[in-house]
């Protein structure tokens, strides 16, 4: 987009800004505190922002956030997304208090809770609590044991796969609703269908796949020499000396990972299993705003509140320069309505390179997440998504099927009706 349009607010932006206040908050009650030491975790290093101390949200701050968040949302349903670090390190009593406060301040609104966890602290008490209070649990598992354990180790360097599997078995037996969150990293390359089939075998019907593309910088000694025997810091790509992490997935490998899953899914599992990229693509083909923020034109409506009440516009932009304010000093609705947050959101669209606006799949991609926009185009423009080639491969691959499912929906038929047609098409080699 030409520079003169960098501050443009579209009619869609204006309608959303002027409409009823509605936004999502990801709560970080334990900040970056975690009992694991996952190699690729982008949040562990956030403790440096807060002096390296173990962050824990006070009950007073918890009450302030719950009251402010419910009041600020001018909609009948409000969702609390508990995240980390590892949110379960705060203990069960913290969440019992949270539910009590939600009921106190609900004011007739329906309250929903989700919690993202590594699962290693799960026991029967937790499982019963989650079931009884309707929590949707997102559990982090990267796939089969060898993929998962390459990066997801505890503080002692021991693998965690077996503990996660025990947690899943416990949730299934207790009747806890859960979905899976899986990173797609270097170890996942070429193993998309295998990963999907594994997740399906453990009971996951709602799968989220997140590409890992991170930049790192190693600590240095007193002579300025890198200390390569420790864990590198995950940093903003603009940081001097930052380099692409070795565990990052390549763009084409990510696209192939999704395509390999899609070919099985579209023939066998439409309406049975749900994958975030497939759901978002179908929404875009149907002209509906995707539920996944990274595929929307603008962002900033999924903010983060840290343990001390600091508010940031996005989970991936918890850096001092993006701080929006603190809920102890200013009402949450004022923080979320300030120009800095709005500009952050519309900058997602307005900072795209010209190449993106010429792409036939911009309606489905919208440049994906700004955290991945650190490449240059062939003409030298900045802001090209590092996963661009993979996304183009994926959207080009699924386009005929998305068009067919859109046609089915127009005829008031379920998308699952595509499966016989898809089997015929793929078996005949018209992939």
C-alpha positions in Angstrom: 0.0 0.0 0.0 1.4 3.4 -0.9 2.8 5.4 2.0 0.2 8.1 1.7 -2.4 5.5 2.8 -0.6 4.3 5.9 -3.0 6.0 8.3 -6.2 5.2 6.3 -9.2 4.0 8.3 -11.6 2.0 6.1 -15.4 2.1 6.4 -15.1 -1.4 7.9 -12.7 -0.1 10.5 -14.9 2.9 11.3 -18.0 0.7 11.8 -16.1 -1.7 14.1 -14.6 1.2 16.1 -17.9 3.0 16.5 -20.0 -0.1 17.2 -20.6 -1.8 20.6 -17.3 -2.4 22.5 -16.2 -6.0 22.1 -12.8 -7.5 22.4 -11.0 -10.5 23.7 -8.4 -10.6 26.4 -5.7 -13.2 27.0 -4.9 -13.2 30.7 -1.4 -14.1 31.8 -1.9 -14.5 35.6 1.5 -16.1 36.0 3.1 -14.1 33.3 5.9 -16.1 31.7 6.3 -18.4 34.7 6.3 -22.0 33.5 7.4 -25.4 34.7 8.7 -26.4 31.3 11.6 -25.0 29.2 10.3 -25.4 25.7 13.1 -24.6 23.3 11.0 -22.4 21.0 8.8 -20.7 23.6 8.5 -17.0 22.7 7.1 -16.1 26.1 9.7 -17.4 28.6 12.0 -14.4 28.1 9.3 -11.9 29.0 10.4 -12.2 32.6 13.2 -9.9 31.7 10.7 -7.1 31.2 9.7 -7.5 34.9 13.1 -7.8 36.4 13.4 -11.6 36.2 11.1 -12.2 39.2 8.4 -14.9 39.3 5.2 -13.1 38.3 2.0 -14.0 40.1 -1.3 -12.1 39.9 -2.7 -10.9 43.2 -6.3 -11.6 44.1 -6.9 -7.8 44.1 -5.6 -7.5 40.5 -7.6 -10.6 39.5 -10.8 -8.9 40.8 -10.0 -5.6 39.1 -9.5 -7.4 35.8 -12.6 -9.5 36.0 -14.7 -6.5 36.9 -13.3 -4.2 34.2 -13.3 -6.8 31.5 -16.9 -7.8 31.9 -18.0 -4.1 32.2 -16.0 -3.0 29.1 -17.5 -5.6 26.8 -20.9 -4.4 25.6 -22.0 -7.8 24.4 -24.1 -10.6 26.1 -21.2 -13.1 26.2 -17.7 -12.6 27.5 -14.8 -15.1 27.2 -11.8 -15.3 29.5 -8.7 -16.9 27.9 -6.2 -18.0 30.6 -2.7 -18.4 29.2 0.9 -18.3 30.1 3.6 -19.4 30.7 1.7 -22.1 32.4 -1.4 -20.8 34.1 -1.9 -23.8 36.2 1.2 -23.1 38.3 -1.0 -20.7 40.3 -2.9 -23.5 41.8 -6.6 -24.6 41.8 -7.7 -22.1 44.5 -6.8 -19.2 42.2 -9.3 -20.4 39.5 -11.9 -21.2 42.0 -11.7 -17.5 43.1 -11.8 -16.4 39.5 -15.0 -18.2 38.9 -16.5 -16.8 42.1 -15.6 -13.3 41.0 -17.0 -13.9 37.5 -20.3 -14.8 39.0 -20.2 -11.7 41.2 -19.7 -9.3 38.3 -21.4 -11.1 35.5 -24.4 -8.8 35.5 -26.5 -11.1 33.4 -23.8 -11.8 30.9 -22.8 -15.4 30.0 -19.2 -16.1 30.9 -17.0 -18.6 29.1 -13.5 -19.8 30.1 -10.7 -21.3 28.1 -7.3 -22.3 29.5 -4.2 -23.2 27.5 -1.9 -25.7 29.3 1.0 -28.0 28.8 -0.9 -30.6 30.8 1.9 -31.7 33.1 0.2 -30.5 36.3 -3.2 -32.0 35.6 -4.8 -34.3 38.2 -8.3 -35.5 39.0 -9.1 -32.4 41.1 -8.2 -30.1 38.2 -10.1 -32.2 35.7 -13.3 -32.3 37.9 -13.1 -28.5 38.3 -12.7 -27.9 34.6 -15.6 -30.2 33.8 -17.9 -28.8 36.5 -17.2 -25.2 35.5 -17.4 -25.7 31.7 -13.8 -24.8 30.9 -12.6 -25.5 27.4 -9.0 -26.7 27.7 -6.4 -26.2 25.0 -3.6 -28.7 25.5 -0.2 -28.3 23.9 1.1 -31.4 22.1 3.2 -31.2 19.0 2.4 -34.7 17.6 4.0 -38.1 18.0 6.4 -38.6 20.9 9.7 -38.0 18.9 8.4 -34.7 17.5 6.9 -33.5 20.8 9.9 -34.3 23.0 12.5 -32.7 20.7 11.5 -29.2 22.0 9.1 -29.7 24.8 11.2 -30.6 27.9 10.9 -29.7 31.5 13.3 -27.5 33.5 15.5 -30.6 34.1 15.7 -31.3 30.4 13.4 -34.4 30.6 10.8 -35.2 28.0 7.1 -34.4 28.7 5.2 -36.5 26.2 4.1 -39.2 28.6 2.8 -36.7 31.2 0.8 -34.9 28.5 -0.7 -38.1 27.3 -1.7 -38.9 30.9 -3.4 -35.5 31.2 -5.4 -36.2 28.0 -6.5 -39.6 29.2 -7.6 -38.0 32.5 -9.6 -35.3 30.7 -11.3 -37.8 28.5 -12.3 -40.0 31.4 -13.5 -37.0 33.4 -15.5 -35.6 30.5 -13.5 -32.4 30.1 -13.9 -30.7 26.7 -10.5 -30.1 25.1 -8.7 -29.2 21.8 -5.1 -29.5 20.8 -2.5 -26.8 20.0 0.4 -28.0 18.0 3.4 -26.0 16.8 4.7 -26.8 13.3 8.5 -26.5 13.5 11.5 -28.0 11.8 10.9 -31.4 13.4 7.4 -31.5 11.9 8.4 -31.0 8.3 7.1 -33.8 6.0 5.0 -35.3 8.8 1.7 -33.4 8.5 -0.7 -36.3 7.9 1.1 -38.4 10.5 0.7 -35.6 13.0 -3.0 -35.2 12.2 -3.7 -38.9 12.4 -2.0 -39.1 15.8 -4.0 -36.1 17.2 -7.2 -37.7 16.0 -6.2 -41.0 17.6 -5.9 -39.3 21.0 -9.4 -37.8 20.8 -8.7 -34.4 19.4 -11.5 -33.1 17.1 -10.5 -29.5 17.2 -6.9 -28.9 16.1 -4.9 -25.7 16.0 -1.6 -25.6 14.1 0.8 -22.8 14.7 3.9 -22.2 12.6 7.1 -21.6 14.6 9.2 -18.9 12.9 11.3 -17.2 15.6 14.5 -15.0 15.8 17.0 -15.6 18.5 20.0 -13.9 20.1 22.5 -15.7 22.3 23.8 -14.1 25.5 27.4 -12.9 25.5 30.2 -13.1 28.0 32.2 -10.2 29.4 34.3 -10.2 26.3 31.3 -10.0 24.0 31.6 -13.6 22.8 28.3 -15.5 22.3 27.6 -18.2 24.9 26.2 -21.0 22.7 25.8 -23.6 25.4 22.7 -22.0 26.9 19.2 -21.2 25.8 19.1 -18.3 23.3 16.8 -15.4 23.9 13.8 -15.2 21.5 13.8 -11.6 20.3 12.0 -9.1 18.0 13.4 -9.6 14.5 14.4 -6.0 14.5 16.9 -6.6 17.3 20.5 -6.1 16.4 22.2 -9.4 15.9 19.0 -11.4 15.7 19.0 -14.5 13.5 16.4 -17.0 12.4 16.1 -19.9 14.9 17.3 -23.3 13.6 14.0 -24.9 14.7 11.9 -22.6 12.5 9.8 -24.3 9.9 10.4 -23.3 6.2 7.6 -21.6 4.3 7.1 -24.3 1.7 7.3 -27.1 4.3 4.6 -25.4 6.3 2.4 -25.2 3.2 3.0 -28.9 2.4 2.2 -29.8 6.0 -1.2 -28.2 5.7 -1.8 -29.6 2.2 -1.0 -33.2 3.3 -3.5 -33.0 6.1 -6.1 -31.3 3.9 -6.1 -34.0 1.3 -7.1 -36.6 3.9 -9.5 -34.3 5.8 -11.5 -33.2 2.7 -12.0 -36.8 1.7 -12.8 -38.3 5.1 -13.3 -35.9 8.0 -15.2 -32.7 7.0 -17.7 -32.0 9.8 -15.9 -34.6 12.0 -12.6 -32.9 12.7 -11.9 -29.2 12.6 -8.6 -27.5 11.7 -8.1 -23.8 12.3 -6.6 -23.0 8.9 -9.3 -24.9 7.1 -12.1 -23.2 9.0 -10.5 -19.8 8.4 -10.1 -20.4 4.7 -13.7 -21.5 4.2 -14.9 -18.4 6.1 -12.8 -16.2 3.8 -14.1 -17.9 0.7 -17.6 -17.3 2.0 -17.0 -13.6 2.8 -17.2 -14.1 6.5 -14.7 -12.7 9.0 -12.5 -15.7 10.2 -12.4 -16.5 13.9 -8.6 -16.7 13.8 -7.2 -13.2 14.2 -4.1 -13.8 12.0 -6.3 -14.1 8.8 -8.3 -10.9 9.4 -7.5 -7.6 7.7 -6.7 -5.9 10.9 -5.8 -7.0 14.4 -5.4 -5.7 18.0 -8.7 -7.0 19.3 -7.1 -9.9 21.1 -5.1 -8.1 23.7 -3.0 -9.4 26.6 -3.1 -8.5 30.3 0.0 -9.4 32.2 0.1 -10.4 35.9 0.5 -6.8 37.1 -2.2 -5.3 34.9 -0.1 -4.2 32.0 -2.0 -4.3 28.7 -0.5 -5.1 25.3 -2.2 -5.3 21.9 -1.1 -8.9 21.2 0.5 -11.9 22.7 3.3 -11.8 20.2 4.0 -8.1 20.8 4.7 -8.0 24.6 7.6 -5.6 24.4 7.9 -2.3 26.2 7.4 -0.2 23.1 3.9 -1.8 22.6 2.7 -1.3 26.1 -0.8 0.3 26.1 -1.2 1.1 29.7 -2.0 -0.5 33.1 -5.5 -1.4 34.2 -4.7 0.0 37.7 -4.2 3.4 36.3 -6.8 3.6 33.5 -10.1 1.8 32.8 -9.8 -1.1 30.4 -12.3 0.4 27.9 -10.2 3.5 27.7 -7.0 1.5 27.2 -8.6 -0.5 24.4 -10.1 2.5 22.7 -7.0 4.7 22.6 -5.4 5.6 19.2 -2.2 3.6 19.8 -4.2 0.3 20.0 -6.3 1.2 17.0 -3.3 2.2 14.9 -1.6 -1.1 15.8 -4.6 -2.9 14.5 -5.0 -1.1 11.2 -1.3 -1.1 10.6 -1.6 -4.8 9.9 -3.4 -4.0 6.7 -1.8 -0.7 5.9 1.8 -1.9 6.2 1.5 -4.7 3.6 3.9 -4.5 0.6 2.4 -3.8 -2.8 3.0 -7.5 -3.8 0.3 -8.6 -1.3 -2.4 -6.4 -2.8 -1.7 -7.9 -6.2 -2.0 -11.5 -4.8 -5.2 -13.3 -5.7 -5.3 -14.8 -2.2 -5.1 -11.6 -0.2 -8.7 -12.1 0.8 -7.8 -15.3 2.6 -4.3 -14.5 3.9 -4.3 -10.7 4.6 -0.6 -11.0 5.2 -1.1 -13.4 8.1 0.4 -12.4 11.5 2.6 -9.2 11.6 5.1 -11.1 13.8 6.1 -13.1 10.7 6.5 -10.1 8.3 10.2 -9.6 8.3 11.1 -10.6 4.7 11.5 -8.4 1.6 9.9 -8.7 -1.7 11.8 -9.1 -5.0 11.6 -5.3 -5.4 13.0 -4.7 -1.9 9.8 -3.7 -0.1 9.8 -4.7 3.6 7.0 -6.5 5.4 6.6 -9.7 3.4 5.5 -12.6 5.5 8.2 -15.3 5.9 5.5 -17.9 5.3 4.2 -16.3 2.1 5.3 -19.1 -0.3 3.8 -21.8 2.0 0.5 -20.0 2.3 0.3 -19.5 -1.5 0.9 -23.2 -1.9 -1.9 -24.0 0.6 -4.5 -21.6 -0.7 -3.8 -22.6 -4.4 -4.2 -26.2 -3.4 -7.5 -25.9 -1.5 -9.1 -23.3 -3.8 -11.3 -25.7 -5.8 -12.5 -27.4 -2.7 -13.3 -24.1 -0.9 -15.3 -23.0 -4.0 -17.2 -26.3 -3.9 -18.0 -26.0 -0.2 -19.1 -22.5 -0.7 -21.5 -23.7 -3.4 -22.8 -26.4 -1.1 -23.5 -23.8 1.6 -25.3 -21.5 -0.8 -27.6 -24.5 -1.6 -28.1 -25.0 2.2 -26.2 -28.3 2.1 -23.4 -29.1 4.7 -19.8 -28.8 3.7 -19.4 -32.5 4.5 -21.3 -33.3 1.3 -18.1 -32.5 -0.6 -16.3 -35.7 0.5 -17.5 -38.0 -2.4 -16.6 -35.4 -4.9 -13.2 -34.8 -3.3 -12.4 -38.5 -3.2 -13.1 -38.8 -7.0 -11.1 -35.7 -7.8 -8.1 -36.7 -5.7 -8.1 -40.3 -6.8 -8.1 -39.2 -10.4 -5.0 -37.1 -9.8 -6.8 -33.7 -10.0 -5.4 -32.6 -6.7 
